[in-house]
Amino acid sequence: MSIWELILAFVVVVLMLVALLANVLVLLCFLYSADIRKQVPGLFILNLTFCNLLMAVSSMPLTLAGIIYKSQPGGDQICHVVGFLETFLTTNSMLSMAALSIDRWIAVVFPLSYHSKMRYRDAALILSYTWLHSVSFPIVAASLSWVGFHHLYASCTLYNKRPEDRTQFMIFTGVFHALSFLLSLIILCFTYLKVLKVARFHCKRIDVITMQTLVLLVDIHPSVRERCLEEQKRRRQRATKKISTFIGTFILCFAPYVITRLVELSSVVHINSHWGIISKCLAYSKAVSDPFVYSLLRHQYKKTWKDIMNKILKRSSINSSALTSESHNPNISQLNE
């Protein structure tokens, strides 16, 4: 193995371990907190978490084996199943992010009618569509034998080995990425820009009230005035940072891989195999960033995780104190014996 292949193999191992750990933490928070389970967005986050977990235990290990052995890992049946799953999970995760953005758009732009427009039944219908949409493309690809081991990405994915199917495969690939990546990106941009517009409008209203209050309070201390102005500035930047993170991570992780897949269809441009694996690793990194972007960095998940840790530490401290009291009390020791 070359130094580049060693580095790429190490990156895949890190991505796989972090994705497993982070998504398991999200799943634990979901199972532990009744408040999180009651919220409608929790269904979309749960679906996204399962997609990321399955990606970490199916596609990533085979990509790691493909980098190490430079050939198809396992038999054709295993590769076909993993390639089918990879196409399904990638599309499903993209559409789940789009569903989360629609939920945020309704919650912010139509707050009074949110509970009537986004109920559990509505979320279940959206999830049903994402599953139907996501499974249709790998079914078509599998029926036409367009799933296999692709050396450029060292992974089991969409791949056409027959030159006579080149035109049909090009059309299929273009439609697939248009209705998965491009559609999700358009929904993300539309919904989050609407959310940003509303957030900025509310910030302006709060800024006007704040400035009027500061003008009226003539005797206010300069340090208090500065803190108010600093908080005013942070408030304006908070919504922009969050929305930039949602859209930015989506583009950064998926766009290089999608563009590479489209450029690959042209026989004119030669793509380096190292870049193919790097673009694949960037797509895998979405399974790492999603738990933090959508869940673990939010206040409710932080509080839930702290409650879980406190419960574990409290239980262990109770057990250790019980053992200590037993060691100091021979009567208890004799009873236990």
C-alpha positions as CSV (number, residue, x, y, z in Angstrom):
1,M,0.0,0.0,0.0
2,S,1.2,3.5,-0.8
3,I,1.2,6.3,1.8
4,W,-1.9,7.8,0.2
5,E,-3.8,4.6,0.5
6,L,-2.7,4.2,4.1
7,I,-4.0,7.8,4.9
8,L,-7.3,7.1,3.1
9,A,-7.7,3.8,4.9
10,F,-7.1,5.6,8.2
11,V,-9.6,8.3,7.3
12,V,-12.3,5.7,6.6
13,V,-11.6,4.0,9.9
14,V,-11.9,7.3,11.8
15,L,-15.1,8.2,9.9
16,M,-16.6,4.8,10.6
17,L,-15.9,4.8,14.4
18,V,-17.0,8.5,14.9
19,A,-20.2,7.9,12.8
20,L,-21.0,4.8,14.9
21,L,-20.4,6.6,18.2
22,A,-22.2,9.8,17.4
23,N,-25.2,8.2,15.9
24,V,-25.5,5.7,18.8
25,L,-25.5,8.7,21.2
26,V,-28.4,10.3,19.2
27,L,-30.3,7.0,19.4
28,L,-29.7,6.7,23.1
29,C,-31.0,10.3,23.7
30,F,-34.1,9.5,21.6
31,L,-34.8,6.4,23.6
32,Y,-34.1,8.1,26.9
33,S,-36.0,11.4,26.5
34,A,-39.8,11.3,26.2
35,D,-39.8,15.0,25.2
36,I,-37.6,14.3,22.2
37,R,-39.8,11.4,21.2
38,K,-42.9,13.6,21.4
39,Q,-41.5,16.1,18.9
40,V,-42.4,15.5,15.2
41,P,-38.8,16.3,13.9
42,G,-37.6,13.4,16.1
43,L,-39.0,11.0,13.5
44,F,-36.9,12.6,10.7
45,I,-33.8,12.6,13.0
46,L,-34.4,9.0,13.9
47,N,-34.7,8.0,10.2
48,L,-31.5,10.0,9.4
49,T,-29.7,8.3,12.4
50,F,-30.6,4.8,11.2
51,C,-29.5,5.7,7.7
52,N,-26.1,6.9,9.0
53,L,-25.7,3.8,11.3
54,L,-26.4,1.4,8.4
55,M,-24.0,3.3,6.2
56,A,-21.3,3.0,8.9
57,V,-21.7,-0.8,9.3
58,S,-22.3,-1.7,5.6
59,S,-20.7,0.6,3.0
60,M,-17.7,2.0,5.0
61,P,-16.2,-1.4,6.0
62,L,-16.4,-2.7,2.4
63,T,-14.8,0.6,1.2
64,L,-12.0,0.1,3.7
65,A,-11.5,-3.5,2.5
66,G,-11.5,-2.2,-1.1
67,I,-8.8,0.3,-0.4
68,I,-6.6,-2.3,1.4
69,Y,-7.0,-5.2,-1.0
70,K,-7.6,-3.1,-4.2
71,S,-10.3,-5.5,-5.3
72,Q,-13.9,-6.4,-4.7
73,P,-14.3,-7.5,-1.0
74,G,-16.5,-10.6,-0.7
75,G,-18.6,-12.2,-3.4
76,D,-20.9,-10.6,-6.0
77,Q,-24.0,-11.1,-3.9
78,I,-22.6,-9.2,-0.9
79,C,-21.4,-6.4,-3.1
80,H,-24.8,-6.1,-4.8
81,V,-26.6,-5.9,-1.5
82,V,-24.2,-3.3,-0.2
83,G,-24.4,-1.3,-3.4
84,F,-28.2,-1.4,-3.2
85,L,-28.1,-0.2,0.4
86,E,-25.6,2.5,-0.3
87,T,-27.8,4.0,-3.1
88,F,-30.9,3.7,-0.9
89,L,-29.3,5.1,2.3
90,T,-27.6,8.1,0.5
91,T,-30.9,9.1,-1.1
92,N,-32.9,8.6,2.1
93,S,-30.5,10.7,4.2
94,M,-30.6,13.5,1.6
95,L,-34.4,13.5,1.6
96,S,-34.5,13.3,5.4
97,M,-32.5,16.5,5.6
98,A,-34.9,18.1,3.1
99,A,-37.8,16.9,5.4
100,L,-36.2,18.5,8.4
101,S,-35.8,21.8,6.6
102,I,-39.5,21.7,5.6
103,D,-40.4,21.1,9.2
104,R,-38.3,24.1,10.3
105,W,-39.8,26.3,7.6
106,I,-43.3,25.5,8.7
107,A,-42.4,26.0,12.4
108,V,-40.8,29.4,11.8
109,V,-42.9,30.9,9.0
110,F,-46.3,29.5,10.1
111,P,-45.9,29.1,13.9
112,L,-49.6,29.4,14.8
113,S,-50.6,26.6,12.4
114,Y,-47.5,24.4,12.8
115,H,-49.3,21.7,15.0
116,S,-52.1,21.4,12.5
117,K,-49.8,21.3,9.5
118,M,-47.0,19.0,10.9
119,R,-48.5,16.2,12.9
120,Y,-47.1,12.7,13.4
121,R,-49.4,11.4,10.6
122,D,-48.0,14.1,8.2
123,A,-44.4,13.2,9.2
124,A,-45.1,9.5,8.6
125,L,-46.5,10.3,5.1
126,I,-43.3,12.4,4.3
127,L,-41.1,9.5,5.6
128,S,-43.2,7.0,3.5
129,Y,-42.5,9.1,0.4
130,T,-38.7,9.4,1.2
131,W,-38.6,5.6,1.5
132,L,-40.5,5.0,-1.7
133,H,-38.4,7.6,-3.6
134,S,-35.2,6.2,-2.2
135,V,-35.9,2.5,-2.9
136,S,-37.1,3.1,-6.5
137,F,-33.6,4.0,-7.9
138,P,-31.6,1.0,-6.5
139,I,-34.4,-1.4,-7.6
140,V,-34.1,-0.1,-11.2
141,A,-30.3,-0.2,-11.0
142,A,-30.3,-3.8,-9.5
143,S,-32.7,-5.0,-12.1
144,L,-30.5,-3.7,-14.9
145,S,-27.3,-5.0,-13.3
146,W,-25.9,-1.5,-12.7
147,V,-24.7,-2.3,-9.2
148,G,-21.1,-3.6,-8.5
149,F,-17.6,-2.8,-7.3
150,H,-16.3,0.4,-8.7
151,H,-12.4,0.6,-8.5
152,L,-12.5,4.4,-8.7
153,Y,-14.3,4.7,-5.4
154,A,-13.1,1.4,-4.0
155,S,-16.7,0.6,-3.0
156,C,-19.8,-1.2,-4.1
157,T,-22.1,1.3,-5.7
158,L,-23.8,2.2,-9.0
159,Y,-21.6,0.8,-11.8
160,N,-22.2,-0.1,-15.4
161,K,-19.8,-2.7,-16.9
162,R,-21.5,-3.0,-20.3
163,P,-20.5,-0.5,-23.0
164,E,-23.8,-1.0,-24.9
165,D,-25.7,0.4,-21.8
166,R,-23.6,3.6,-21.6
167,T,-26.3,6.0,-22.8
168,Q,-29.1,4.5,-20.7
169,F,-26.8,4.5,-17.6
170,M,-25.9,8.2,-18.3
171,I,-29.6,9.2,-18.4
172,F,-30.3,7.1,-15.2
173,T,-27.3,8.7,-13.3
174,G,-28.4,12.2,-14.3
175,V,-32.0,11.7,-13.3
176,F,-30.9,10.0,-10.1
177,H,-28.7,12.8,-8.9
178,A,-31.2,15.4,-10.1
179,L,-34.0,13.9,-8.0
180,S,-31.8,13.2,-5.0
181,F,-29.0,15.7,-4.5
182,L,-30.3,18.6,-6.6
183,L,-33.9,18.3,-5.4
184,S,-32.8,18.1,-1.8
185,L,-30.5,21.1,-2.2
186,I,-33.2,23.2,-3.8
187,I,-35.6,22.4,-0.9
188,L,-32.9,23.2,1.7
189,C,-32.0,26.5,0.1
190,F,-35.7,27.6,-0.4
191,T,-36.8,26.6,3.1
192,Y,-33.8,27.8,5.1
193,L,-33.6,31.1,3.2
194,K,-37.2,31.7,4.1
195,V,-36.4,30.9,7.7
196,L,-33.4,33.3,7.6
197,K,-35.7,36.0,6.3
198,V,-38.1,35.6,9.2
199,A,-35.3,35.4,11.7
200,R,-33.7,38.6,10.5
201,F,-37.1,40.4,10.6
202,H,-37.6,39.4,14.2
203,C,-34.0,40.4,15.0
204,K,-34.7,43.9,13.5
205,R,-37.8,44.3,15.7
206,I,-35.8,43.2,18.8
207,D,-33.0,45.6,17.8
208,V,-35.4,48.5,17.6
209,I,-36.9,47.8,21.0
210,T,-33.4,47.4,22.5
211,M,-32.1,50.7,21.1
212,Q,-35.2,52.5,22.3
213,T,-34.7,51.0,25.8
214,L,-31.0,52.0,25.8
215,V,-31.9,55.6,24.8
216,L,-34.5,55.9,27.5
217,L,-32.1,54.5,30.2
218,V,-29.8,57.4,30.4
219,D,-28.1,56.4,33.6
220,I,-27.3,52.8,32.4
221,H,-23.7,51.7,33.0
222,P,-21.5,51.6,29.8
223,S,-20.6,48.0,30.4
224,V,-24.3,47.0,30.4
225,R,-24.9,49.0,27.2
226,E,-21.9,47.2,25.6
227,R,-23.2,43.8,26.6
228,C,-26.6,44.6,25.1
229,L,-25.0,45.6,21.8
230,E,-22.8,42.5,21.8
231,E,-25.9,40.3,22.4
232,Q,-27.7,42.2,19.6
233,K,-24.8,41.4,17.2
234,R,-24.6,37.7,18.2
235,R,-28.4,37.4,17.7
236,R,-28.1,38.6,14.1
237,Q,-25.2,36.2,13.4
238,R,-26.7,33.1,15.1
239,A,-29.4,32.3,12.6
240,T,-27.0,32.9,9.7
241,K,-24.4,30.6,11.1
242,K,-26.9,27.8,11.7
243,I,-28.4,28.0,8.2
244,S,-25.0,28.3,6.6
245,T,-24.0,25.1,8.5
246,F,-27.1,23.2,7.3
247,I,-26.6,24.1,3.7
248,G,-22.8,24.3,3.8
249,T,-22.2,20.8,5.2
250,F,-24.7,19.3,2.7
251,I,-22.9,20.9,-0.3
252,L,-19.4,20.2,1.1
253,C,-20.0,16.5,1.7
254,F,-22.2,15.5,-1.2
255,A,-21.3,17.9,-4.1
256,P,-17.8,16.7,-4.8
257,Y,-19.0,13.1,-5.0
258,V,-22.0,13.9,-7.2
259,I,-19.9,16.1,-9.5
260,T,-17.3,13.3,-9.8
261,R,-20.0,10.8,-10.7
262,L,-21.3,13.0,-13.4
263,V,-17.9,13.9,-14.8
264,E,-17.0,10.2,-14.8
265,L,-19.6,9.6,-17.4
266,S,-17.6,11.6,-19.9
267,S,-14.8,9.6,-21.5
268,V,-12.8,12.8,-22.1
269,V,-11.9,13.6,-18.5
270,H,-9.6,11.2,-16.5
271,I,-10.3,11.0,-12.8
272,N,-7.6,10.0,-10.3
273,S,-8.5,7.0,-8.2
274,H,-7.3,8.9,-5.0
275,W,-9.7,11.7,-5.7
276,G,-12.5,9.2,-6.3
277,I,-11.9,7.7,-2.8
278,I,-11.6,11.2,-1.3
279,S,-14.9,12.3,-2.7
280,K,-16.4,9.1,-1.4
281,C,-15.0,9.8,2.1
282,L,-16.5,13.3,1.9
283,A,-19.9,11.7,1.3
284,Y,-19.3,9.4,4.2
285,S,-18.4,12.4,6.4
286,K,-22.1,13.5,6.3
287,A,-22.9,10.5,8.5
288,V,-20.4,12.0,11.0
289,S,-21.5,15.6,10.9
290,D,-25.3,15.0,10.9
291,P,-25.5,13.9,14.6
292,F,-23.8,17.1,15.7
293,V,-25.4,19.5,13.2
294,Y,-29.0,18.3,13.8
295,S,-28.9,16.8,17.3
296,L,-26.0,16.6,19.8
297,L,-25.2,20.3,19.8
298,R,-28.8,21.3,20.5
299,H,-29.6,22.2,24.1
300,Q,-32.3,19.5,24.5
301,Y,-29.9,16.7,23.4
302,K,-27.1,18.2,25.6
303,K,-29.4,18.1,28.6
304,T,-30.5,14.6,27.9
305,W,-27.0,13.3,27.5
306,K,-26.0,15.0,30.8
307,D,-29.0,13.4,32.5
308,I,-27.9,10.0,31.2
309,M,-24.3,10.5,32.4
310,N,-25.5,11.7,35.8
311,K,-27.7,8.7,36.2
312,I,-24.8,6.3,35.2
313,L,-22.4,8.1,37.6
314,K,-24.9,8.2,40.4
315,R,-25.6,4.5,40.1
316,S,-21.9,3.7,40.0
317,S,-21.3,5.9,43.1
318,I,-24.1,4.2,44.9
319,N,-22.7,0.8,44.1
320,S,-19.2,1.8,45.2
321,S,-20.5,3.3,48.5
322,A,-22.4,0.1,49.2
323,L,-19.3,-2.0,48.6
324,T,-17.3,0.3,50.9
325,S,-19.9,0.1,53.7
326,E,-19.9,-3.7,53.4
327,S,-16.1,-3.9,53.7
328,H,-16.3,-1.8,56.9
329,N,-19.3,-3.8,58.4
330,P,-18.4,-7.5,58.9
331,N,-22.0,-8.4,59.7
332,I,-23.1,-7.4,56.2
333,S,-20.2,-9.4,54.7
334,Q,-21.2,-12.5,56.7
335,L,-24.8,-12.1,55.6
336,N,-23.8,-11.8,51.9
337,E,-21.7,-14.9,52.3
